[in-house]
Each structure stands twice: as structure tokens, then as C-alpha cells.
Amino acid sequence: MKMDLNDIRTRRGIFLLPNLLTTMCLFGGFYAIIVAIDGNFERAAIAIFGAMIFDGLDGRVARLTGTETTFGKEFDSLADMVAFGVAPAVVCYQWGVARISEYGAAWGRFGWIAAFFFAAATAMRLARFNARSAVQDKRYFEGLPSPSAAAVVAAFVGLAQKYEVTGLTGLIIAFVITALAAILMVSRFPYRSFKDRAAAERVRYSRLLLVPLAIALIAIDPPVVLFVLFGGFALSGPLVWSWLKIRRKPRATGGTGQGA
């Protein structure tokens, strides 16, 4: 039975779609770097969040259309490295390095070392994810996902840019946040992946209403709300881990008495 020409074109289009979305994710990271070099940090932050949207879509589209490939997986990792590793590091560095170096050469070195540490942590995080993807629990991520770490850094830069956070204290906070986000990426703290929720799964109307509510909250003050949301998610890993450690009861020592 011969396949119709329109069917062939449709299949090619389906395979093209997830990779096109990945390319848009890559473009978002590249554009963020370019506009950050030009000094437009608000656009840089928006570009990183735009890359997050395309990154969230490409995998879901590939799974829904049955077009997952090894090429797509590798391409997605390389795009993530640029969009969520190099781009946030460059944006944060460009935003603060010119000013922090005014306080001495040592502060300037601290700035670029923190930025490089973030990029290196992203590379290790992605490599570990690819190496363990076959055996890892799909319900949880091991370590903070790189898009979430990039969102924390981008949201803070947007926040600092909007509210004119200046001075050495603000610059130190920016690089400390970058370093902490990097540490959480390579940590072993568990983070919910939400991949156990099927796309066709029924949900309550009350949960569905959370989507427009979240959009409305973000529209009020995007930098503040996004920083709180992703910052809270970043802290959820160590907080939940600590809470479980505290609640875990020590095992009772064995006794020799007879039961009732």
C-alpha cells in the first residue's frame, strides 16, 4: 500500500515541528546574549523566559506526535546549554561586571568566576540528566532543572534593572544568587518534574483556574512575581529534603520482651 504524498509531507512536518521549537529555544538564548552585550537587560531576561516556553513545548510536542528521536534529544541538550547555561551567565556578567570592577579587580574576578561556575554547572547538570534519563524516576528531577535556574537569574536581573538596584551589596547578591542556583543544579535535591501528569488527564476546574490566575499575577509585576515563583521552586528542593530528614523517626532498637 503506497503512502499518499500528502501523508509524507505531513510526517515530515511533524518531525520538523519539535526541532523547530528547539531552534526557537536556541534563538532565545542567542538573542539574550546579543541584547545583553548591547546593554538591554530587560529584553535579555524576556528572551530567556521565551526560550523556556519553547523548551517546554518541544518535548511535549515530540511525545504527543510520536516523533521523539535521538537527534532531537541531543539537539535539545545543546540548545538548553546555550539558552539556560551560557545566556544567563553572560547576561548576569554583563549587567554587573562593569560596575563591580569599580570596587577593585578582586570583585571583577569574583563576578566572572561566578558566571563561569553557573555555565559549567549547567553543562554538568545536562550531562547527568542525559546519562541517567533511562533509569531516573520520571516524577522527579535530580537537582534544580537548568531552565528554572536560568529563570531565577534572569528574573533577578530584570528585577534589579527595573528597580535600579545599585551599589556593591546589590551586585554581590546577584552573583551569590548565580552561584547558589549553580550549586542547586548539581545537587541531589529532588524536584518535582510534573511529567507524571498526562496531557489528556482530567483535572478539576479549580486547578484549571490557576492558569489565568498565575498569568494575572505575573502581569501585575513580572520581575517580582517570576523571581518569587522560581526562587520558591529553587528553595523547595532543600526545604522538602530537610523537612523529610527532620520528620524521619529513628528506628526503634530491638528488644527481648515478649509481645502481649
LOGU-307447 format. One record per residue (C-alpha): residue number from 1; residue in one letter; y, x, z. Coordinates in steps of 0.2 Angstrom, whole numbers, always signed. Layout:
// LOGU-307447
<rec><num>NUM</num><residu>A</residu><Y>Y</Y><X>X</X><Z>Z</Z></rec>
...
//
This chain:
// LOGU-307447
<rec><num>1</num><residu>M</residu><Y>+0</Y><X>+0</X><Z>+0</Z></rec>
<rec><num>2</num><residu>K</residu><Y>+16</Y><X>+8</X><Z>-6</Z></rec>
<rec><num>3</num><residu>M</residu><Y>+31</Y><X>+8</X><Z>+6</Z></rec>
<rec><num>4</num><residu>D</residu><Y>+47</Y><X>+0</X><Z>-1</Z></rec>
<rec><num>5</num><residu>L</residu><Y>+61</Y><X>+11</X><Z>-5</Z></rec>
<rec><num>6</num><residu>N</residu><Y>+72</Y><X>+1</X><Z>+7</Z></rec>
<rec><num>7</num><residu>D</residu><Y>+60</Y><X>+4</X><Z>+21</Z></rec>
<rec><num>8</num><residu>I</residu><Y>+60</Y><X>+23</X><Z>+18</Z></rec>
<rec><num>9</num><residu>R</residu><Y>+79</Y><X>+23</X><Z>+19</Z></rec>
<rec><num>10</num><residu>T</residu><Y>+79</Y><X>+13</X><Z>+35</Z></rec>
<rec><num>11</num><residu>R</residu><Y>+66</Y><X>+25</X><Z>+43</Z></rec>
<rec><num>12</num><residu>R</residu><Y>+77</Y><X>+40</X><Z>+38</Z></rec>
<rec><num>13</num><residu>G</residu><Y>+92</Y><X>+31</X><Z>+45</Z></rec>
<rec><num>14</num><residu>I</residu><Y>+83</Y><X>+28</X><Z>+61</Z></rec>
<rec><num>15</num><residu>F</residu><Y>+79</Y><X>+46</X><Z>+63</Z></rec>
<rec><num>16</num><residu>L</residu><Y>+96</Y><X>+51</X><Z>+59</Z></rec>
<rec><num>17</num><residu>L</residu><Y>+104</Y><X>+40</X><Z>+72</Z></rec>
<rec><num>18</num><residu>P</residu><Y>+99</Y><X>+48</X><Z>+88</Z></rec>
<rec><num>19</num><residu>N</residu><Y>+103</Y><X>+65</X><Z>+81</Z></rec>
<rec><num>20</num><residu>L</residu><Y>+120</Y><X>+59</X><Z>+75</Z></rec>
<rec><num>21</num><residu>L</residu><Y>+123</Y><X>+53</X><Z>+93</Z></rec>
<rec><num>22</num><residu>T</residu><Y>+118</Y><X>+70</X><Z>+99</Z></rec>
<rec><num>23</num><residu>T</residu><Y>+130</Y><X>+78</X><Z>+87</Z></rec>
<rec><num>24</num><residu>M</residu><Y>+144</Y><X>+67</X><Z>+94</Z></rec>
<rec><num>25</num><residu>C</residu><Y>+140</Y><X>+73</X><Z>+111</Z></rec>
<rec><num>26</num><residu>L</residu><Y>+141</Y><X>+91</X><Z>+105</Z></rec>
<rec><num>27</num><residu>F</residu><Y>+158</Y><X>+87</X><Z>+96</Z></rec>
<rec><num>28</num><residu>G</residu><Y>+165</Y><X>+80</X><Z>+113</Z></rec>
<rec><num>29</num><residu>G</residu><Y>+161</Y><X>+97</X><Z>+122</Z></rec>
<rec><num>30</num><residu>F</residu><Y>+168</Y><X>+107</X><Z>+107</Z></rec>
<rec><num>31</num><residu>Y</residu><Y>+184</Y><X>+96</X><Z>+107</Z></rec>
<rec><num>32</num><residu>A</residu><Y>+186</Y><X>+98</X><Z>+126</Z></rec>
<rec><num>33</num><residu>I</residu><Y>+186</Y><X>+117</X><Z>+124</Z></rec>
<rec><num>34</num><residu>I</residu><Y>+199</Y><X>+116</X><Z>+110</Z></rec>
<rec><num>35</num><residu>V</residu><Y>+211</Y><X>+105</X><Z>+118</Z></rec>
<rec><num>36</num><residu>A</residu><Y>+209</Y><X>+114</X><Z>+135</Z></rec>
<rec><num>37</num><residu>I</residu><Y>+214</Y><X>+130</X><Z>+126</Z></rec>
<rec><num>38</num><residu>D</residu><Y>+230</Y><X>+121</X><Z>+120</Z></rec>
<rec><num>39</num><residu>G</residu><Y>+234</Y><X>+115</X><Z>+137</Z></rec>
<rec><num>40</num><residu>N</residu><Y>+229</Y><X>+97</X><Z>+135</Z></rec>
<rec><num>41</num><residu>F</residu><Y>+218</Y><X>+94</X><Z>+150</Z></rec>
<rec><num>42</num><residu>E</residu><Y>+218</Y><X>+75</X><Z>+151</Z></rec>
<rec><num>43</num><residu>R</residu><Y>+211</Y><X>+75</X><Z>+133</Z></rec>
<rec><num>44</num><residu>A</residu><Y>+198</Y><X>+88</X><Z>+138</Z></rec>
<rec><num>45</num><residu>A</residu><Y>+192</Y><X>+78</X><Z>+153</Z></rec>
<rec><num>46</num><residu>I</residu><Y>+191</Y><X>+62</X><Z>+142</Z></rec>
<rec><num>47</num><residu>A</residu><Y>+181</Y><X>+72</X><Z>+129</Z></rec>
<rec><num>48</num><residu>I</residu><Y>+168</Y><X>+77</X><Z>+142</Z></rec>
<rec><num>49</num><residu>F</residu><Y>+166</Y><X>+59</X><Z>+148</Z></rec>
<rec><num>50</num><residu>G</residu><Y>+165</Y><X>+54</X><Z>+129</Z></rec>
<rec><num>51</num><residu>A</residu><Y>+151</Y><X>+67</X><Z>+127</Z></rec>
<rec><num>52</num><residu>M</residu><Y>+142</Y><X>+59</X><Z>+142</Z></rec>
<rec><num>53</num><residu>I</residu><Y>+142</Y><X>+42</X><Z>+134</Z></rec>
<rec><num>54</num><residu>F</residu><Y>+134</Y><X>+49</X><Z>+118</Z></rec>
<rec><num>55</num><residu>D</residu><Y>+122</Y><X>+59</X><Z>+128</Z></rec>
<rec><num>56</num><residu>G</residu><Y>+116</Y><X>+43</X><Z>+137</Z></rec>
<rec><num>57</num><residu>L</residu><Y>+114</Y><X>+34</X><Z>+121</Z></rec>
<rec><num>58</num><residu>D</residu><Y>+104</Y><X>+47</X><Z>+110</Z></rec>
<rec><num>59</num><residu>G</residu><Y>+89</Y><X>+47</X><Z>+121</Z></rec>
<rec><num>60</num><residu>R</residu><Y>+88</Y><X>+29</X><Z>+124</Z></rec>
<rec><num>61</num><residu>V</residu><Y>+90</Y><X>+25</X><Z>+105</Z></rec>
<rec><num>62</num><residu>A</residu><Y>+76</Y><X>+38</X><Z>+101</Z></rec>
<rec><num>63</num><residu>R</residu><Y>+65</Y><X>+29</X><Z>+114</Z></rec>
<rec><num>64</num><residu>L</residu><Y>+69</Y><X>+12</X><Z>+108</Z></rec>
<rec><num>65</num><residu>T</residu><Y>+66</Y><X>+16</X><Z>+90</Z></rec>
<rec><num>66</num><residu>G</residu><Y>+51</Y><X>+27</X><Z>+92</Z></rec>
<rec><num>67</num><residu>T</residu><Y>+60</Y><X>+42</X><Z>+84</Z></rec>
<rec><num>68</num><residu>E</residu><Y>+58</Y><X>+55</X><Z>+98</Z></rec>
<rec><num>69</num><residu>T</residu><Y>+55</Y><X>+72</X><Z>+91</Z></rec>
<rec><num>70</num><residu>T</residu><Y>+53</Y><X>+90</X><Z>+97</Z></rec>
<rec><num>71</num><residu>F</residu><Y>+68</Y><X>+94</X><Z>+86</Z></rec>
<rec><num>72</num><residu>G</residu><Y>+79</Y><X>+80</X><Z>+94</Z></rec>
<rec><num>73</num><residu>K</residu><Y>+74</Y><X>+86</X><Z>+112</Z></rec>
<rec><num>74</num><residu>E</residu><Y>+79</Y><X>+104</X><Z>+108</Z></rec>
<rec><num>75</num><residu>F</residu><Y>+95</Y><X>+99</X><Z>+99</Z></rec>
<rec><num>76</num><residu>D</residu><Y>+99</Y><X>+88</X><Z>+114</Z></rec>
<rec><num>77</num><residu>S</residu><Y>+97</Y><X>+103</X><Z>+126</Z></rec>
<rec><num>78</num><residu>L</residu><Y>+109</Y><X>+114</X><Z>+116</Z></rec>
<rec><num>79</num><residu>A</residu><Y>+122</Y><X>+100</X><Z>+114</Z></rec>
<rec><num>80</num><residu>D</residu><Y>+121</Y><X>+97</X><Z>+133</Z></rec>
<rec><num>81</num><residu>M</residu><Y>+124</Y><X>+116</X><Z>+136</Z></rec>
<rec><num>82</num><residu>V</residu><Y>+140</Y><X>+116</X><Z>+126</Z></rec>
<rec><num>83</num><residu>A</residu><Y>+146</Y><X>+99</X><Z>+132</Z></rec>
<rec><num>84</num><residu>F</residu><Y>+141</Y><X>+100</X><Z>+151</Z></rec>
<rec><num>85</num><residu>G</residu><Y>+140</Y><X>+118</X><Z>+153</Z></rec>
<rec><num>86</num><residu>V</residu><Y>+152</Y><X>+128</X><Z>+143</Z></rec>
<rec><num>87</num><residu>A</residu><Y>+165</Y><X>+115</X><Z>+141</Z></rec>
<rec><num>88</num><residu>P</residu><Y>+168</Y><X>+110</X><Z>+159</Z></rec>
<rec><num>89</num><residu>A</residu><Y>+168</Y><X>+129</X><Z>+164</Z></rec>
<rec><num>90</num><residu>V</residu><Y>+181</Y><X>+133</X><Z>+151</Z></rec>
<rec><num>91</num><residu>V</residu><Y>+192</Y><X>+118</X><Z>+155</Z></rec>
<rec><num>92</num><residu>C</residu><Y>+192</Y><X>+122</X><Z>+174</Z></rec>
<rec><num>93</num><residu>Y</residu><Y>+196</Y><X>+140</X><Z>+170</Z></rec>
<rec><num>94</num><residu>Q</residu><Y>+210</Y><X>+136</X><Z>+158</Z></rec>
<rec><num>95</num><residu>W</residu><Y>+218</Y><X>+124</X><Z>+170</Z></rec>
<rec><num>96</num><residu>G</residu><Y>+218</Y><X>+136</X><Z>+184</Z></rec>
<rec><num>97</num><residu>V</residu><Y>+217</Y><X>+154</X><Z>+179</Z></rec>
<rec><num>98</num><residu>A</residu><Y>+235</Y><X>+156</X><Z>+173</Z></rec>
<rec><num>99</num><residu>R</residu><Y>+241</Y><X>+150</X><Z>+190</Z></rec>
<rec><num>100</num><residu>I</residu><Y>+228</Y><X>+158</X><Z>+201</Z></rec>
<rec><num>101</num><residu>S</residu><Y>+230</Y><X>+175</X><Z>+194</Z></rec>
<rec><num>102</num><residu>E</residu><Y>+248</Y><X>+174</X><Z>+200</Z></rec>
<rec><num>103</num><residu>Y</residu><Y>+242</Y><X>+176</X><Z>+218</Z></rec>
<rec><num>104</num><residu>G</residu><Y>+233</Y><X>+193</X><Z>+214</Z></rec>
<rec><num>105</num><residu>A</residu><Y>+219</Y><X>+200</X><Z>+202</Z></rec>
<rec><num>106</num><residu>A</residu><Y>+206</Y><X>+196</X><Z>+215</Z></rec>
<rec><num>107</num><residu>W</residu><Y>+209</Y><X>+177</X><Z>+214</Z></rec>
<rec><num>108</num><residu>G</residu><Y>+209</Y><X>+178</X><Z>+195</Z></rec>
<rec><num>109</num><residu>R</residu><Y>+191</Y><X>+186</X><Z>+196</Z></rec>
<rec><num>110</num><residu>F</residu><Y>+186</Y><X>+173</X><Z>+208</Z></rec>
<rec><num>111</num><residu>G</residu><Y>+191</Y><X>+160</X><Z>+195</Z></rec>
<rec><num>112</num><residu>W</residu><Y>+181</Y><X>+166</X><Z>+180</Z></rec>
<rec><num>113</num><residu>I</residu><Y>+166</Y><X>+171</X><Z>+191</Z></rec>
<rec><num>114</num><residu>A</residu><Y>+165</Y><X>+153</X><Z>+197</Z></rec>
<rec><num>115</num><residu>A</residu><Y>+167</Y><X>+146</X><Z>+179</Z></rec>
<rec><num>116</num><residu>F</residu><Y>+153</Y><X>+158</X><Z>+173</Z></rec>
<rec><num>117</num><residu>F</residu><Y>+142</Y><X>+153</X><Z>+188</Z></rec>
<rec><num>118</num><residu>F</residu><Y>+144</Y><X>+135</X><Z>+183</Z></rec>
<rec><num>119</num><residu>A</residu><Y>+139</Y><X>+138</X><Z>+165</Z></rec>
<rec><num>120</num><residu>A</residu><Y>+124</Y><X>+149</X><Z>+170</Z></rec>
<rec><num>121</num><residu>A</residu><Y>+118</Y><X>+136</X><Z>+182</Z></rec>
<rec><num>122</num><residu>T</residu><Y>+119</Y><X>+123</X><Z>+168</Z></rec>
<rec><num>123</num><residu>A</residu><Y>+108</Y><X>+134</X><Z>+157</Z></rec>
<rec><num>124</num><residu>M</residu><Y>+95</Y><X>+136</X><Z>+171</Z></rec>
<rec><num>125</num><residu>R</residu><Y>+95</Y><X>+118</X><Z>+175</Z></rec>
<rec><num>126</num><residu>L</residu><Y>+92</Y><X>+113</X><Z>+157</Z></rec>
<rec><num>127</num><residu>A</residu><Y>+78</Y><X>+126</X><Z>+155</Z></rec>
<rec><num>128</num><residu>R</residu><Y>+70</Y><X>+120</X><Z>+171</Z></rec>
<rec><num>129</num><residu>F</residu><Y>+71</Y><X>+102</X><Z>+166</Z></rec>
<rec><num>130</num><residu>N</residu><Y>+63</Y><X>+106</X><Z>+149</Z></rec>
<rec><num>131</num><residu>A</residu><Y>+49</Y><X>+116</X><Z>+157</Z></rec>
<rec><num>132</num><residu>R</residu><Y>+44</Y><X>+103</X><Z>+170</Z></rec>
<rec><num>133</num><residu>S</residu><Y>+48</Y><X>+87</X><Z>+160</Z></rec>
<rec><num>134</num><residu>A</residu><Y>+29</Y><X>+84</X><Z>+156</Z></rec>
<rec><num>135</num><residu>V</residu><Y>+24</Y><X>+84</X><Z>+175</Z></rec>
<rec><num>136</num><residu>Q</residu><Y>+40</Y><X>+79</X><Z>+183</Z></rec>
<rec><num>137</num><residu>D</residu><Y>+42</Y><X>+62</X><Z>+192</Z></rec>
<rec><num>138</num><residu>K</residu><Y>+52</Y><X>+52</X><Z>+179</Z></rec>
<rec><num>139</num><residu>R</residu><Y>+61</Y><X>+42</X><Z>+193</Z></rec>
<rec><num>140</num><residu>Y</residu><Y>+70</Y><X>+57</X><Z>+200</Z></rec>
<rec><num>141</num><residu>F</residu><Y>+79</Y><X>+72</X><Z>+194</Z></rec>
<rec><num>142</num><residu>E</residu><Y>+76</Y><X>+89</X><Z>+202</Z></rec>
<rec><num>143</num><residu>G</residu><Y>+94</Y><X>+95</X><Z>+205</Z></rec>
<rec><num>144</num><residu>L</residu><Y>+110</Y><X>+87</X><Z>+200</Z></rec>
<rec><num>145</num><residu>P</residu><Y>+110</Y><X>+82</X><Z>+182</Z></rec>
<rec><num>146</num><residu>S</residu><Y>+121</Y><X>+93</X><Z>+171</Z></rec>
<rec><num>147</num><residu>P</residu><Y>+131</Y><X>+78</X><Z>+164</Z></rec>
<rec><num>148</num><residu>S</residu><Y>+135</Y><X>+72</X><Z>+182</Z></rec>
<rec><num>149</num><residu>A</residu><Y>+140</Y><X>+90</X><Z>+187</Z></rec>
<rec><num>150</num><residu>A</residu><Y>+152</Y><X>+91</X><Z>+172</Z></rec>
<rec><num>151</num><residu>A</residu><Y>+159</Y><X>+74</X><Z>+177</Z></rec>
<rec><num>152</num><residu>V</residu><Y>+164</Y><X>+80</X><Z>+194</Z></rec>
<rec><num>153</num><residu>V</residu><Y>+173</Y><X>+95</X><Z>+187</Z></rec>
<rec><num>154</num><residu>A</residu><Y>+181</Y><X>+85</X><Z>+173</Z></rec>
<rec><num>155</num><residu>A</residu><Y>+187</Y><X>+71</X><Z>+185</Z></rec>
<rec><num>156</num><residu>F</residu><Y>+194</Y><X>+83</X><Z>+197</Z></rec>
<rec><num>157</num><residu>V</residu><Y>+204</Y><X>+92</X><Z>+183</Z></rec>
<rec><num>158</num><residu>G</residu><Y>+210</Y><X>+75</X><Z>+177</Z></rec>
<rec><num>159</num><residu>L</residu><Y>+215</Y><X>+71</X><Z>+195</Z></rec>
<rec><num>160</num><residu>A</residu><Y>+224</Y><X>+87</X><Z>+198</Z></rec>
<rec><num>161</num><residu>Q</residu><Y>+233</Y><X>+86</X><Z>+182</Z></rec>
<rec><num>162</num><residu>K</residu><Y>+239</Y><X>+68</X><Z>+184</Z></rec>
<rec><num>163</num><residu>Y</residu><Y>+245</Y><X>+70</X><Z>+202</Z></rec>
<rec><num>164</num><residu>E</residu><Y>+251</Y><X>+88</X><Z>+199</Z></rec>
<rec><num>165</num><residu>V</residu><Y>+240</Y><X>+96</X><Z>+212</Z></rec>
<rec><num>166</num><residu>T</residu><Y>+248</Y><X>+114</X><Z>+213</Z></rec>
<rec><num>167</num><residu>G</residu><Y>+248</Y><X>+129</X><Z>+225</Z></rec>
<rec><num>168</num><residu>L</residu><Y>+234</Y><X>+141</X><Z>+229</Z></rec>
<rec><num>169</num><residu>T</residu><Y>+225</Y><X>+128</X><Z>+240</Z></rec>
<rec><num>170</num><residu>G</residu><Y>+223</Y><X>+116</X><Z>+226</Z></rec>
<rec><num>171</num><residu>L</residu><Y>+217</Y><X>+130</X><Z>+214</Z></rec>
<rec><num>172</num><residu>I</residu><Y>+204</Y><X>+136</X><Z>+227</Z></rec>
<rec><num>173</num><residu>I</residu><Y>+197</Y><X>+118</X><Z>+229</Z></rec>
<rec><num>174</num><residu>A</residu><Y>+195</Y><X>+117</X><Z>+210</Z></rec>
<rec><num>175</num><residu>F</residu><Y>+184</Y><X>+132</X><Z>+209</Z></rec>
<rec><num>176</num><residu>V</residu><Y>+175</Y><X>+128</X><Z>+225</Z></rec>
<rec><num>177</num><residu>I</residu><Y>+170</Y><X>+111</X><Z>+218</Z></rec>
<rec><num>178</num><residu>T</residu><Y>+165</Y><X>+120</X><Z>+202</Z></rec>
<rec><num>179</num><residu>A</residu><Y>+154</Y><X>+132</X><Z>+212</Z></rec>
<rec><num>180</num><residu>L</residu><Y>+146</Y><X>+118</X><Z>+223</Z></rec>
<rec><num>181</num><residu>A</residu><Y>+142</Y><X>+107</X><Z>+208</Z></rec>
<rec><num>182</num><residu>A</residu><Y>+133</Y><X>+123</X><Z>+200</Z></rec>
<rec><num>183</num><residu>I</residu><Y>+123</Y><X>+125</X><Z>+216</Z></rec>
<rec><num>184</num><residu>L</residu><Y>+118</Y><X>+107</X><Z>+217</Z></rec>
<rec><num>185</num><residu>M</residu><Y>+112</Y><X>+108</X><Z>+199</Z></rec>
<rec><num>186</num><residu>V</residu><Y>+100</Y><X>+122</X><Z>+203</Z></rec>
<rec><num>187</num><residu>S</residu><Y>+95</Y><X>+115</X><Z>+220</Z></rec>
<rec><num>188</num><residu>R</residu><Y>+79</Y><X>+105</X><Z>+223</Z></rec>
<rec><num>189</num><residu>F</residu><Y>+88</Y><X>+89</X><Z>+230</Z></rec>
<rec><num>190</num><residu>P</residu><Y>+81</Y><X>+74</X><Z>+222</Z></rec>
<rec><num>191</num><residu>Y</residu><Y>+92</Y><X>+62</X><Z>+212</Z></rec>
<rec><num>192</num><residu>R</residu><Y>+88</Y><X>+45</X><Z>+205</Z></rec>
<rec><num>193</num><residu>S</residu><Y>+86</Y><X>+45</X><Z>+186</Z></rec>
<rec><num>194</num><residu>F</residu><Y>+86</Y><X>+26</X><Z>+184</Z></rec>
<rec><num>195</num><residu>K</residu><Y>+74</Y><X>+29</X><Z>+170</Z></rec>
<rec><num>196</num><residu>D</residu><Y>+61</Y><X>+18</X><Z>+178</Z></rec>
<rec><num>197</num><residu>R</residu><Y>+72</Y><X>+3</X><Z>+173</Z></rec>
<rec><num>198</num><residu>A</residu><Y>+66</Y><X>-3</X><Z>+156</Z></rec>
<rec><num>199</num><residu>A</residu><Y>+79</Y><X>-8</X><Z>+144</Z></rec>
<rec><num>200</num><residu>A</residu><Y>+71</Y><X>-26</X><Z>+142</Z></rec>
<rec><num>201</num><residu>E</residu><Y>+68</Y><X>-28</X><Z>+161</Z></rec>
<rec><num>202</num><residu>R</residu><Y>+76</Y><X>-44</X><Z>+168</Z></rec>
<rec><num>203</num><residu>V</residu><Y>+90</Y><X>-41</X><Z>+180</Z></rec>
<rec><num>204</num><residu>R</residu><Y>+99</Y><X>-53</X><Z>+191</Z></rec>
<rec><num>205</num><residu>Y</residu><Y>+116</Y><X>-60</X><Z>+186</Z></rec>
<rec><num>206</num><residu>S</residu><Y>+124</Y><X>-52</X><Z>+202</Z></rec>
<rec><num>207</num><residu>R</residu><Y>+119</Y><X>-35</X><Z>+196</Z></rec>
<rec><num>208</num><residu>L</residu><Y>+124</Y><X>-38</X><Z>+178</Z></rec>
<rec><num>209</num><residu>L</residu><Y>+142</Y><X>-42</X><Z>+185</Z></rec>
<rec><num>210</num><residu>L</residu><Y>+143</Y><X>-24</X><Z>+192</Z></rec>
<rec><num>211</num><residu>V</residu><Y>+146</Y><X>-18</X><Z>+175</Z></rec>
<rec><num>212</num><residu>P</residu><Y>+163</Y><X>-26</X><Z>+172</Z></rec>
<rec><num>213</num><residu>L</residu><Y>+167</Y><X>-23</X><Z>+190</Z></rec>
<rec><num>214</num><residu>A</residu><Y>+164</Y><X>-5</X><Z>+188</Z></rec>
<rec><num>215</num><residu>I</residu><Y>+175</Y><X>-5</X><Z>+172</Z></rec>
<rec><num>216</num><residu>A</residu><Y>+189</Y><X>-14</X><Z>+180</Z></rec>
<rec><num>217</num><residu>L</residu><Y>+189</Y><X>-1</X><Z>+195</Z></rec>
<rec><num>218</num><residu>I</residu><Y>+189</Y><X>+13</X><Z>+183</Z></rec>
<rec><num>219</num><residu>A</residu><Y>+203</Y><X>+6</X><Z>+173</Z></rec>
<rec><num>220</num><residu>I</residu><Y>+214</Y><X>+5</X><Z>+189</Z></rec>
<rec><num>221</num><residu>D</residu><Y>+214</Y><X>+24</X><Z>+191</Z></rec>
<rec><num>222</num><residu>P</residu><Y>+202</Y><X>+33</X><Z>+181</Z></rec>
<rec><num>223</num><residu>P</residu><Y>+203</Y><X>+50</X><Z>+188</Z></rec>
<rec><num>224</num><residu>V</residu><Y>+202</Y><X>+44</X><Z>+206</Z></rec>
<rec><num>225</num><residu>V</residu><Y>+188</Y><X>+32</X><Z>+203</Z></rec>
<rec><num>226</num><residu>L</residu><Y>+177</Y><X>+43</X><Z>+192</Z></rec>
<rec><num>227</num><residu>F</residu><Y>+179</Y><X>+58</X><Z>+204</Z></rec>
<rec><num>228</num><residu>V</residu><Y>+174</Y><X>+47</X><Z>+219</Z></rec>
<rec><num>229</num><residu>L</residu><Y>+159</Y><X>+39</X><Z>+209</Z></rec>
<rec><num>230</num><residu>F</residu><Y>+152</Y><X>+55</X><Z>+203</Z></rec>
<rec><num>231</num><residu>G</residu><Y>+157</Y><X>+65</X><Z>+218</Z></rec>
<rec><num>232</num><residu>G</residu><Y>+147</Y><X>+52</X><Z>+229</Z></rec>
<rec><num>233</num><residu>F</residu><Y>+132</Y><X>+54</X><Z>+217</Z></rec>
<rec><num>234</num><residu>A</residu><Y>+133</Y><X>+73</X><Z>+219</Z></rec>
<rec><num>235</num><residu>L</residu><Y>+133</Y><X>+71</X><Z>+238</Z></rec>
<rec><num>236</num><residu>S</residu><Y>+119</Y><X>+58</X><Z>+238</Z></rec>
<rec><num>237</num><residu>G</residu><Y>+105</Y><X>+71</X><Z>+235</Z></rec>
<rec><num>238</num><residu>P</residu><Y>+108</Y><X>+82</X><Z>+250</Z></rec>
<rec><num>239</num><residu>L</residu><Y>+113</Y><X>+67</X><Z>+261</Z></rec>
<rec><num>240</num><residu>V</residu><Y>+97</Y><X>+57</X><Z>+257</Z></rec>
<rec><num>241</num><residu>W</residu><Y>+87</Y><X>+73</X><Z>+259</Z></rec>
<rec><num>242</num><residu>S</residu><Y>+95</Y><X>+77</X><Z>+276</Z></rec>
<rec><num>243</num><residu>W</residu><Y>+93</Y><X>+59</X><Z>+282</Z></rec>
<rec><num>244</num><residu>L</residu><Y>+74</Y><X>+59</X><Z>+277</Z></rec>
<rec><num>245</num><residu>K</residu><Y>+72</Y><X>+75</X><Z>+287</Z></rec>
<rec><num>246</num><residu>I</residu><Y>+80</Y><X>+68</X><Z>+302</Z></rec>
<rec><num>247</num><residu>R</residu><Y>+70</Y><X>+52</X><Z>+302</Z></rec>
<rec><num>248</num><residu>R</residu><Y>+54</Y><X>+61</X><Z>+299</Z></rec>
<rec><num>249</num><residu>K</residu><Y>+44</Y><X>+60</X><Z>+315</Z></rec>
<rec><num>250</num><residu>P</residu><Y>+34</Y><X>+74</X><Z>+321</Z></rec>
<rec><num>251</num><residu>R</residu><Y>+15</Y><X>+72</X><Z>+320</Z></rec>
<rec><num>252</num><residu>A</residu><Y>+8</Y><X>+67</X><Z>+337</Z></rec>
<rec><num>253</num><residu>T</residu><Y>-3</Y><X>+81</X><Z>+345</Z></rec>
<rec><num>254</num><residu>G</residu><Y>-22</Y><X>+76</X><Z>+346</Z></rec>
<rec><num>255</num><residu>G</residu><Y>-28</Y><X>+70</X><Z>+362</Z></rec>
<rec><num>256</num><residu>T</residu><Y>-46</Y><X>+69</X><Z>+370</Z></rec>
<rec><num>257</num><residu>G</residu><Y>-44</Y><X>+52</X><Z>+379</Z></rec>
<rec><num>258</num><residu>Q</residu><Y>-54</Y><X>+38</X><Z>+373</Z></rec>
<rec><num>259</num><residu>G</residu><Y>-46</Y><X>+23</X><Z>+364</Z></rec>
<rec><num>260</num><residu>A</residu><Y>-45</Y><X>+6</X><Z>+373</Z></rec>
//
